[in-house]
Amino acid sequence: MDTDATSVLPAVPAAPSLPAGRPAAPGPGGAAPLAELVARDITAWFGQRKVLDRVSLTMPAGGITALIGPSGCGKSTFLRILNRMHELVPSAQLAGEVRLDGEDIYDPAKRLIDARRAIGMVFQKPNPFPAMSIRENVLAGLRLTGTRAPRSVKDDLVESCLTKGGLWQEVKDRLDSPGGGLSGGQQQRLCIARSLAIKPRVLLMDEPCSALDPTSTRVIEETMHELAREVTIVIVTHNMQQAARVSSQCAFFLASHGTPGVIVEHGDTRAMFESPRDERTSDYVNGRFG
């Protein structure tokens, strides 16, 4: 990790964010409004082990929020709570609430599939369906959600999502080739395109570049900046340079001596790297631990 905080400040403008509580702005071309995601007093357990303790965070509409902190502090658990994946673990328990534009996604009246459709997920390891073509991978979400569409609409959707995922120009002449035959960086962008096909309002990304080379990482980061015009993005990353380059705000998680994870500090990314309020944040972003 680079220990010079000034060297990792964003080289490109961060995606704009809206102040907490401000109504979401309409999306481009009359699309659904950009969505604000709010977690309140999230406490989580795996069996008897508490892994998060009263974590609250507002993820502004149209912004990129980076979750940073050392391994084992609950970042990925928190990310999975944001689209109801935590409950898939048999021993998992949860207190608190997650609100998407004011509506609690854990409300018993809300369907799980609706939460997953509105809040998409891209994982650390690219996971295209290897037996499916590139085209079929993009359209897989429609099949899983039972969405029907004519061929012309599907063709437009494939092109649109692959373009937004930064992959169209590279694969437009081989859409019927296996998705598993792409390079690692291309597979990750295919997974992003697949997530976009069901038109999520929030996109969660769990260390999406950790297994990629620098060139593929740069393309994914450029893709994130483009996507932030249409979806709210939350990313877990251990790469401080990446957090500084792509995010508009950061949240620093920390757990120590067997205590559950908490947010030590959160706010504007540049401010957290240049003048953090907490000494532990300064130590972490400057590479003195973690």
C-alpha positions, 0 to 999 in steps of 0.5 A: 500500500502506498504510504503517501496519502497525497499520492492517492488523491483522485486523479479524475473528478469523483462522481457527484453526490447529493447531501443526505436527505436531499430528494433524489434527482431524476435519472438521465432521459427520464429514467428512475430517480437516482436512489439513496440508500440508508442503513440505520443501527445495523447489528449483525451476528453469525451464531453467537458472534457479533460482527457489526455493532450499530452501524449507520450510514447514508449512501447518497444518490448518484454517489460512489461510496467506498467501504474501507478498513482492514480484513475482518472488520465487517465491510463485506458483511455490511455490503451483503446486508444491503441486498438481503444476502446476509439472511442466506446464512443459516446462523445469521441474525440482523437488527436495524433497517436498510431503507431504499428511498425511505422504504425498508427493504426488510419489511415483511411485506417486501418480496426478496426478489424485489430487493435483489432487483433494485439492489444488484451485486457484483462479487470479488471473483467474476462469476459468469455462467460458463455454459451460457453465451455472452448474450445469454449471460447478460439476459440471465437476470430476465430469466431468473425474474420471469421477465418476458421481452421480444427479441428486438428488446433483448437485443437492444438490452444486450447492446445497452448493458454491454456498452455501459459495462465497457465491453460492447466494442470488444465482444459485439462480433462474438455474442454467441461465444461462451462467457467463460472464455473471456479474460478475467477483466472482461468477465467482470465487466460481463458480470456488471452488464448482467447486473445492469440488465434488470435495471437496478437502482443501486449496485454493490461491488465487493472488491471487484478489481482485486483479482485483475491486472492494472489495465483491467482495473482502470477500465472497471474504474472508468466504468464505475464513473460512467455508471454513477450517472444512473445508479448509486454505487457502494464498493468494498475495496482494500486498495486505498488508491482505488478508494481515492480515485473512484469514490465521492465518500468513504466509510472506515470500518474497524474491529479490534481485540475481538470487538464487532465492526463499527464505523470509525469515520465517514465523509467526503473522500478527499477530506478523509485522506487529507485531514481525517478527524480520527487518528486511526483513520489517518493511520490506516489511509497512510498505511501504518496498519491494516 
